[in-house]
Amino acid sequence: MEHTAMHRTQVYLEESQYEALRARARREGRSLASVIREIIDVQLGVRYAGGLKDPFRGVIGVGEGDGSAVAENYEDYLYGGRS
């Protein structure tokens, strides 16, 4: 991983934002700061390792529902329907 300069900043968050970030950090075993940096990278379109964007991030949040159809037929959704 390439080392980059870090800048300390302060941000005011709503309680719900803070709790959601804290829960995600805890769930992923990461620091709150690293979760926030990742979210900023994704939103700003920063490129990932090797200069490539993670193509999977483009489909996050595009669907509605409980996800059961996607879970059962994920290959069709990711790679196109079967002929």
MMTF fields as JSON, N, C-alpha, C and O atoms, coordinates in Angstrom:
{
  "mmtfVersion": "1.0.0",
  "mmtfProducer": "UNKNOWN",
  "numBonds": 331,
  "numAtoms": 332,
  "numGroups": 83,
  "numChains": 1,
  "numModels": 1,
  "chainsPerModel": [1],
  "groupsPerChain": [83],
  "chainIdList": ["A"],
  "bondAtomList": [4, 2, 8, 6, 12, 10, 16, 14, 20, 18, 24, 22, 28, 26, 32, 30, 36, 34, 40, 38, 44, 42, 48, 46, 52, 50, 56, 54, 60, 58, 64, 62, 68, 66, 72, 70, 76, 74, 80, 78, 84, 82, 88, 86, 92, 90, 96, 94, 100, 98, 104, 102, 108, 106, 112, 110, 116, 114, 120, 118, 124, 122, 128, 126, 132, 130, 136, 134, 140, 138, 144, 142, 148, 146, 152, 150, 156, 154, 160, 158, 164, 162, 168, 166, 172, 170, 176, 174, 180, 178, 184, 182, 188, 186, 192, 190, 196, 194, 200, 198, 204, 202, 208, 206, 212, 210, 216, 214, 220, 218, 224, 222, 228, 226, 232, 230, 236, 234, 240, 238, 244, 242, 248, 246, 252, 250, 256, 254, 260, 258, 264, 262, 268, 266, 272, 270, 276, 274, 280, 278, 284, 282, 288, 286, 292, 290, 296, 294, 300, 298, 304, 302, 308, 306, 312, 310, 316, 314, 320, 318, 324, 322, 328, 326],
  "bondOrderList": [1, 1, 1, 1, 1, 1, 1, 1, 1, 1, 1, 1, 1, 1, 1, 1, 1, 1, 1, 1, 1, 1, 1, 1, 1, 1, 1, 1, 1, 1, 1, 1, 1, 1, 1, 1, 1, 1, 1, 1, 1, 1, 1, 1, 1, 1, 1, 1, 1, 1, 1, 1, 1, 1, 1, 1, 1, 1, 1, 1, 1, 1, 1, 1, 1, 1, 1, 1, 1, 1, 1, 1, 1, 1, 1, 1, 1, 1, 1, 1, 1, 1],
  "groupList": [{"groupName": "MET", "atomNameList": ["N", "CA", "C", "O"], "elementList": ["N", "C", "C", "O"], "formalChargeList": [0, 0, 0, 0], "bondAtomList": [1, 0, 2, 1, 3, 2], "bondOrderList": [1, 1, 2], "singleLetterCode": "M", "chemCompType": "L-PEPTIDE LINKING"}, {"groupName": "GLU", "atomNameList": ["N", "CA", "C", "O"], "elementList": ["N", "C", "C", "O"], "formalChargeList": [0, 0, 0, 0], "bondAtomList": [1, 0, 2, 1, 3, 2], "bondOrderList": [1, 1, 2], "singleLetterCode": "E", "chemCompType": "L-PEPTIDE LINKING"}, {"groupName": "HIS", "atomNameList": ["N", "CA", "C", "O"], "elementList": ["N", "C", "C", "O"], "formalChargeList": [0, 0, 0, 0], "bondAtomList": [1, 0, 2, 1, 3, 2], "bondOrderList": [1, 1, 2], "singleLetterCode": "H", "chemCompType": "L-PEPTIDE LINKING"}, {"groupName": "THR", "atomNameList": ["N", "CA", "C", "O"], "elementList": ["N", "C", "C", "O"], "formalChargeList": [0, 0, 0, 0], "bondAtomList": [1, 0, 2, 1, 3, 2], "bondOrderList": [1, 1, 2], "singleLetterCode": "T", "chemCompType": "L-PEPTIDE LINKING"}, {"groupName": "ALA", "atomNameList": ["N", "CA", "C", "O"], "elementList": ["N", "C", "C", "O"], "formalChargeList": [0, 0, 0, 0], "bondAtomList": [1, 0, 2, 1, 3, 2], "bondOrderList": [1, 1, 2], "singleLetterCode": "A", "chemCompType": "L-PEPTIDE LINKING"}, {"groupName": "ARG", "atomNameList": ["N", "CA", "C", "O"], "elementList": ["N", "C", "C", "O"], "formalChargeList": [0, 0, 0, 0], "bondAtomList": [1, 0, 2, 1, 3, 2], "bondOrderList": [1, 1, 2], "singleLetterCode": "R", "chemCompType": "L-PEPTIDE LINKING"}, {"groupName": "GLN", "atomNameList": ["N", "CA", "C", "O"], "elementList": ["N", "C", "C", "O"], "formalChargeList": [0, 0, 0, 0], "bondAtomList": [1, 0, 2, 1, 3, 2], "bondOrderList": [1, 1, 2], "singleLetterCode": "Q", "chemCompType": "L-PEPTIDE LINKING"}, {"groupName": "VAL", "atomNameList": ["N", "CA", "C", "O"], "elementList": ["N", "C", "C", "O"], "formalChargeList": [0, 0, 0, 0], "bondAtomList": [1, 0, 2, 1, 3, 2], "bondOrderList": [1, 1, 2], "singleLetterCode": "V", "chemCompType": "L-PEPTIDE LINKING"}, {"groupName": "TYR", "atomNameList": ["N", "CA", "C", "O"], "elementList": ["N", "C", "C", "O"], "formalChargeList": [0, 0, 0, 0], "bondAtomList": [1, 0, 2, 1, 3, 2], "bondOrderList": [1, 1, 2], "singleLetterCode": "Y", "chemCompType": "L-PEPTIDE LINKING"}, {"groupName": "LEU", "atomNameList": ["N", "CA", "C", "O"], "elementList": ["N", "C", "C", "O"], "formalChargeList": [0, 0, 0, 0], "bondAtomList": [1, 0, 2, 1, 3, 2], "bondOrderList": [1, 1, 2], "singleLetterCode": "L", "chemCompType": "L-PEPTIDE LINKING"}, {"groupName": "SER", "atomNameList": ["N", "CA", "C", "O"], "elementList": ["N", "C", "C", "O"], "formalChargeList": [0, 0, 0, 0], "bondAtomList": [1, 0, 2, 1, 3, 2], "bondOrderList": [1, 1, 2], "singleLetterCode": "S", "chemCompType": "L-PEPTIDE LINKING"}, {"groupName": "GLY", "atomNameList": ["N", "CA", "C", "O"], "elementList": ["N", "C", "C", "O"], "formalChargeList": [0, 0, 0, 0], "bondAtomList": [1, 0, 2, 1, 3, 2], "bondOrderList": [1, 1, 2], "singleLetterCode": "G", "chemCompType": "PEPTIDE LINKING"}, {"groupName": "ILE", "atomNameList": ["N", "CA", "C", "O"], "elementList": ["N", "C", "C", "O"], "formalChargeList": [0, 0, 0, 0], "bondAtomList": [1, 0, 2, 1, 3, 2], "bondOrderList": [1, 1, 2], "singleLetterCode": "I", "chemCompType": "L-PEPTIDE LINKING"}, {"groupName": "ASP", "atomNameList": ["N", "CA", "C", "O"], "elementList": ["N", "C", "C", "O"], "formalChargeList": [0, 0, 0, 0], "bondAtomList": [1, 0, 2, 1, 3, 2], "bondOrderList": [1, 1, 2], "singleLetterCode": "D", "chemCompType": "L-PEPTIDE LINKING"}, {"groupName": "LYS", "atomNameList": ["N", "CA", "C", "O"], "elementList": ["N", "C", "C", "O"], "formalChargeList": [0, 0, 0, 0], "bondAtomList": [1, 0, 2, 1, 3, 2], "bondOrderList": [1, 1, 2], "singleLetterCode": "K", "chemCompType": "L-PEPTIDE LINKING"}, {"groupName": "PRO", "atomNameList": ["N", "CA", "C", "O"], "elementList": ["N", "C", "C", "O"], "formalChargeList": [0, 0, 0, 0], "bondAtomList": [1, 0, 2, 1, 3, 2], "bondOrderList": [1, 1, 2], "singleLetterCode": "P", "chemCompType": "L-PEPTIDE LINKING"}, {"groupName": "PHE", "atomNameList": ["N", "CA", "C", "O"], "elementList": ["N", "C", "C", "O"], "formalChargeList": [0, 0, 0, 0], "bondAtomList": [1, 0, 2, 1, 3, 2], "bondOrderList": [1, 1, 2], "singleLetterCode": "F", "chemCompType": "L-PEPTIDE LINKING"}, {"groupName": "ASN", "atomNameList": ["N", "CA", "C", "O"], "elementList": ["N", "C", "C", "O"], "formalChargeList": [0, 0, 0, 0], "bondAtomList": [1, 0, 2, 1, 3, 2], "bondOrderList": [1, 1, 2], "singleLetterCode": "N", "chemCompType": "L-PEPTIDE LINKING"}],
  "groupTypeList": [0, 1, 2, 3, 4, 0, 2, 5, 3, 6, 7, 8, 9, 1, 1, 10, 6, 8, 1, 4, 9, 5, 4, 5, 4, 5, 5, 1, 11, 5, 10, 9, 4, 10, 7, 12, 5, 1, 12, 12, 13, 7, 6, 9, 11, 7, 5, 8, 4, 11, 11, 9, 14, 13, 15, 16, 5, 11, 7, 12, 11, 7, 11, 1, 11, 13, 11, 10, 4, 7, 4, 1, 17, 8, 1, 13, 8, 9, 8, 11, 11, 5, 10],
  "groupIdList": [1, 2, 3, 4, 5, 6, 7, 8, 9, 10, 11, 12, 13, 14, 15, 16, 17, 18, 19, 20, 21, 22, 23, 24, 25, 26, 27, 28, 29, 30, 31, 32, 33, 34, 35, 36, 37, 38, 39, 40, 41, 42, 43, 44, 45, 46, 47, 48, 49, 50, 51, 52, 53, 54, 55, 56, 57, 58, 59, 60, 61, 62, 63, 64, 65, 66, 67, 68, 69, 70, 71, 72, 73, 74, 75, 76, 77, 78, 79, 80, 81, 82, 83],
  "secStructList": [7, 7, 7, 7, 7, 7, 7, 7, 7, 7, 7, 7, 7, 7, 2, 2, 2, 2, 2, 2, 2, 2, 2, 2, 2, 2, 2, 2, 6, 7, 7, 2, 2, 2, 2, 2, 2, 2, 2, 2, 2, 2, 2, 2, 6, 7, 7, 5, 4, 4, 4, 5, 7, 7, 4, 4, 4, 4, 4, 6, 6, 7, 7, 7, 1, 7, 1, 2, 2, 2, 2, 2, 1, 2, 2, 2, 2, 2, 2, 7, 7, 7, 7],
  "xCoordList": [0.838, 0.0, 0.884, 1.828, 0.574, 1.335, 1.045, -0.107, 2.118, 1.934, 1.653, 2.382, 0.604, 0.269, 0.196, -0.033, 0.391, 0.303, -1.14, -2.085, -1.285, -2.614, -2.805, -1.865, -4.019, -4.374, -5.461, -6.483, -5.24, -6.237, -7.314, -7.018, -8.566, -9.677, -10.753, -10.721, -11.678, -12.767, -14.074, -14.241, -15.006, -16.283, -17.388, -17.261, -18.455, -19.61, -20.596, -20.975, -21.009, -21.935, -23.22, -23.224, -24.3, -25.55, -25.404, -24.607, -26.169, -26.079, -26.269, -25.531, -27.253, -27.521, -26.353, -26.042, -25.707, -24.542, -23.391, -22.751, -23.144, -22.071, -22.305, -21.39, -23.526, -23.841, -23.704, -23.202, -24.145, -24.026, -22.558, -22.168, -21.758, -20.328, -19.638, -18.819, -19.976, -19.368, -19.734, -18.892, -20.985, -21.427, -20.693, -20.269, -20.549, -19.83, -18.372, -17.837, -17.729, -16.322, -16.162, -15.242, -17.045, -16.986, -17.212, -16.503, -18.201, -18.536, -17.366, -17.113, -16.653, -15.54, -14.19, -13.17, -14.18, -12.932, -11.952, -10.746, -12.474, -11.657, -11.858, -12.746, -11.013, -11.177, -12.268, -12.554, -12.857, -13.855, -13.243, -13.884, -12.017, -11.346, -11.166, -11.359, -10.801, -10.592, -11.901, -11.919, -12.999, -14.311, -14.695, -15.171, -14.493, -14.823, -13.977, -14.494, -12.669, -11.804, -12.274, -12.274, -12.676, -13.153, -14.418, -14.543, -15.353, -16.595, -16.294, -16.891, -15.387, -15.002, -14.373, -14.693, -13.476, -12.85, -13.887, -13.819, -14.85, -15.881, -16.709, -16.971, -17.117, -17.951, -17.214, -17.818, -15.925, -15.142, -14.577, -13.967, -14.774, -14.303, -12.805, -12.204, -12.194, -10.758, -10.475, -11.222, -9.404, -9.053, -8.428, -7.781, -8.636, -8.137, -6.83, -6.295, -6.316, -5.019, -4.843, -5.762, -3.678, -3.386, -4.022, -3.997, -4.584, -5.191, -6.554, -7.067, -7.151, -8.443, -9.53, -9.337, -10.663, -11.809, -12.409, -12.38, -12.937, -13.615, -14.955, -15.837, -15.142, -16.37, -17.614, -18.718, -17.459, -18.613, -19.288, -20.5, -18.523, -19.098, -20.153, -21.019, -20.088, -21.051, -22.455, -23.409, -22.613, -23.943, -24.534, -25.691, -23.757, -24.252, -25.411, -25.285, -26.514, -27.672, -28.565, -29.474, -28.349, -29.168, -30.516, -31.429, -30.661, -31.91, -32.72, -32.247, -33.942, -34.812, -35.313, -35.228, -35.822, -36.378, -35.507, -34.595, -35.801, -35.079, -33.812, -33.06, -33.547, -32.314, -32.358, -31.357, -33.488, -33.542, -33.306, -32.594, -33.882, -33.682, -32.227, -31.677, -31.61, -30.209, -29.34, -28.415, -29.626, -28.832, -28.89, -27.884, -30.043, -30.202, -29.636, -29.172, -29.665, -29.262, -28.204, -28.234, -27.268, -26.298, -25.473, -25.108, -25.167, -24.361, -25.096, -24.481, -26.413, -27.207, -27.167, -27.082, -27.229, -27.223, -25.848, -25.75, -24.802, -23.46, -22.922, -22.213, -23.255, -22.643, -23.624, -23.239, -24.866, -25.863, -26.684, -26.239, -27.893, -28.799, -28.309, -27.472, -28.847, -28.511, -29.28, -30.413, -28.665, -29.319, -30.131, -30.742],
  "yCoordList": [-1.178, 0.0, 1.243, 1.349, 2.151, 3.378, 4.314, 4.515, 4.879, 5.805, 7.2, 7.695, 7.82, 9.183, 10.044, 9.546, 11.328, 12.258, 12.303, 12.265, 12.384, 12.469, 13.868, 14.484, 14.352, 15.648, 15.436, 14.809, 15.945, 15.821, 16.875, 18.031, 16.463, 17.39, 17.036, 15.967, 17.924, 17.701, 17.886, 18.848, 16.954, 16.986, 16.769, 15.921, 17.521, 17.331, 16.413, 16.656, 15.346, 14.368, 14.354, 14.623, 14.038, 13.806, 12.498, 11.637, 12.356, 11.157, 9.887, 8.919, 9.883, 8.683, 8.36, 7.189, 9.38, 9.161, 8.55, 7.596, 9.109, 8.628, 7.176, 6.355, 6.862, 5.5, 4.514, 3.407, 4.896, 3.999, 3.755, 2.625, 4.801, 4.655, 3.804, 2.94, 4.055, 3.305, 1.825, 0.962, 1.532, 0.141, -0.56, -1.707, 0.129, -0.467, -0.718, -1.784, 0.237, 0.081, -1.119, -1.92, -1.237, -2.353, -3.684, -4.658, -3.718, -4.934, -5.393, -6.591, -4.435, -4.751, -4.804, -5.09, -4.528, -4.564, -3.492, -3.732, -2.307, -1.207, 0.026, 0.081, 1.007, 2.272, 3.098, 2.925, 3.985, 4.902, 5.743, 5.976, 6.195, 7.021, 6.28, 6.866, 5.0, 4.259, 4.051, 4.066, 3.857, 3.718, 5.027, 5.021, 6.134, 7.448, 7.711, 8.195, 7.395, 7.601, 6.762, 7.238, 5.514, 4.661, 5.228, 5.259, 5.677, 6.251, 7.482, 7.661, 8.314, 9.501, 9.083, 9.648, 8.093, 7.598, 7.113, 7.435, 6.335, 5.798, 6.932, 6.943, 7.878, 8.974, 9.888, 10.433, 10.05, 10.909, 10.156, 10.763, 8.836, 8.041, 7.797, 7.607, 7.8, 7.552, 6.123, 5.202, 5.949, 4.627, 3.767, 4.264, 2.46, 1.498, 0.887, 1.273, -0.052, -0.7, -1.053, -1.569, -0.778, -1.09, -0.11, -0.337, 0.961, 1.97, 1.577, 2.233, 0.533, 0.078, 0.343, 0.12, 0.817, 0.97, -0.401, -1.264, -0.605, -1.858, -1.84, -1.072, -2.656, -2.597, -2.99, -2.58, -3.773, -4.202, -3.034, -3.061, -2.01, -0.861, -0.147, 0.539, -0.3, 0.339, -0.209, 0.464, -1.414, -2.001, -1.892, -2.25, -1.406, -1.301, -0.308, 0.843, -0.762, 0.097, 0.315, 1.142, -0.397, -0.14, -0.844, -0.461, -1.846, -2.599, -2.338, -1.735, -2.8, -2.711, -4.107, -5.01, -4.28, -5.57, -6.238, -5.625, -7.51, -8.226, -8.897, -9.44, -8.879, -9.436, -10.915, -11.474, -11.587, -13.039, -13.445, -14.417, -12.728, -13.086, -12.892, -13.694, -11.845, -11.593, -12.664, -13.166, -13.017, -14.027, -15.359, -16.063, -15.706, -16.985, -16.955, -17.981, -15.803, -15.695, -14.628, -13.916, -14.511, -13.419, -13.417, -12.348, -14.6, -14.634, -13.983, -13.307, -14.184, -13.563, -12.032, -11.329, -11.532, -10.099, -9.492, -8.386, -10.203, -9.667, -9.86, -8.997, -10.988, -11.329, -11.402, -11.747, -11.086, -11.126, -12.399, -13.414, -12.328, -13.459, -14.623, -14.47, -15.779, -16.991, -16.997, -16.521, -17.527, -17.618, -18.859, -19.088],
  "zCoordList": [0.0, 0.0, 0.0, 0.783, -0.862, -1.003, 0.174, 0.558, 0.737, 1.853, 1.3, 0.44, 1.795, 1.393, 2.641, 3.744, 2.455, 3.579, 4.073, 3.285, 5.368, 5.976, 6.542, 7.045, 6.454, 7.016, 8.057, 7.782, 9.211, 10.275, 10.064, 9.764, 10.223, 10.069, 11.089, 11.698, 11.261, 12.197, 11.451, 10.701, 11.66, 10.96, 11.988, 12.871, 11.875, 12.736, 12.024, 10.878, 12.728, 12.171, 12.981, 14.182, 12.302, 13.014, 13.783, 13.41, 14.848, 15.684, 14.866, 15.046, 13.967, 13.162, 12.233, 12.018, 11.684, 10.823, 11.622, 11.182, 12.787, 13.643, 14.048, 13.987, 14.459, 14.895, 13.743, 13.938, 12.541, 11.383, 11.032, 10.74, 11.059, 10.777, 11.836, 11.52, 13.079, 14.18, 14.106, 14.355, 13.767, 13.649, 12.506, 12.645, 11.384, 10.241, 10.593, 10.287, 11.223, 11.608, 12.543, 12.38, 13.505, 14.448, 13.735, 13.987, 12.848, 12.102, 11.235, 11.112, 10.635, 9.736, 10.442, 9.815, 11.75, 12.502, 12.054, 11.99, 11.745, 11.234, 12.096, 12.946, 11.855, 12.567, 11.888, 10.703, 12.653, 12.114, 10.996, 9.972, 11.189, 10.186, 8.868, 7.803, 8.92, 7.672, 6.924, 5.694, 7.655, 7.019, 6.34, 5.205, 7.017, 6.443, 5.203, 4.196, 5.26, 4.086, 2.905, 1.77, 3.162, 2.07, 1.441, 0.217, 2.267, 1.746, 0.889, -0.172, 1.342, 0.568, -0.755, -1.801, -0.717, -1.951, -2.953, -4.139, -2.465, -3.352, -3.95, -5.153, -3.122, -3.602, -4.579, -5.503, -4.374, -5.26, -6.454, -7.333, -6.497, -7.622, -7.611, -8.668, -6.44, -6.343, -6.785, -6.456, -7.523, -8.038, -6.959, -6.037, -7.094, -6.121, -6.582, -7.621, -5.829, -6.07, -7.535, -8.172, -8.059, -9.451, -10.414, -11.624, -9.914, -10.781, -11.312, -12.218, -10.781, -11.271, -10.245, -9.05, -10.714, -9.832, -9.576, -10.454, -8.42, -8.117, -8.846, -8.461, -9.884, -10.683, -9.902, -10.26, -8.85, -8.075, -7.371, -7.157, -7.008, -6.303, -7.148, -6.605, -8.457, -9.335, -9.214, -9.606, -8.681, -8.571, -7.173, -6.956, -6.239, -4.871, -4.806, -5.224, -4.285, -4.071, -5.271, -5.2, -6.386, -7.567, -7.525, -8.257, -6.699, -6.665, -5.425, -4.461, -5.467, -4.306, -3.988, -4.821, -2.811, -2.414, -1.373, -0.818, -1.113, -0.065, -0.56, 0.249, -1.862, -2.405, -2.686, -3.136, -2.438, -2.612, -4.061, -4.31, -5.023, -6.425, -6.826, -7.581, -6.331, -6.646, -6.018, -6.656, -4.78, -4.093, -4.826, -4.913, -5.347, -6.044, -7.453, -7.951, -8.104, -9.516, -9.73, -10.734, -8.794, -8.86, -10.138, -10.626, -10.698, -11.916, -13.08, -13.904, -13.15, -14.211, -14.098, -15.104, -12.86, -12.653, -12.922, -13.453, -12.561, -12.749, -14.16, -14.678, -14.786, -16.076, -17.236, -18.353, -16.986, -18.055, -17.982, -17.447, -18.531, -18.484, -19.32, -20.209, -19.016, -19.77, -21.077, -21.152, -22.074, -23.398, -23.531, -24.575]
}
